[in-house]
Amino acid sequence: MEAQKKGKSTKIRKWGTIAIGFIVLVLVMFVYVRFYFVWGEGVKAGQLNYVVYKGYIFKTYEGKLIQTGLRSGNINGSVQSNEFIFSVSNEEVAKKLMLAGGQELDLHYKEYLASVPWRGHSKFVVDSIIKIKN
């Protein structure tokens, strides 16, 4: 009878280990897709409003780009501003952006599904400056 109990406990331990391994694998995949998988890349053009270095625990570079465009809807021909709020992952890029305040820029960015505190407050992360128009 003890041999049957020992066999059952070994099977339970084996399936428990497999279940825990599966749960850990699913959790790792979820965290990767949610916070580290790049959902999209692109270029935004506009006038740089500001870039700041802020944060309580994790200091990050945050910025805003103002994009002008035509408003659609009932008011024909009116001008509207769109704001592109972003984080900057590279310190060198952030310092160049700080010196380019008020200028027209083309910025390359990566879009994530969610932000992480050490990368910035925005899900849009600028990784390079394509062009600074004087």
Secondary structure, 3 states (H helix, E strand, C coil): CHHHHHHHHHHHHHHHHHHHHHHHHHHHHHHHHHHCCEEEEEEEEEEEEEEEEECCCCCEEEEEEEEEEECCCCCCCCEEEEEEEEEECCHHHHHHHHHCCCCEEEEEEEEECCCCCCCCCCCEEEEEEEEEEC
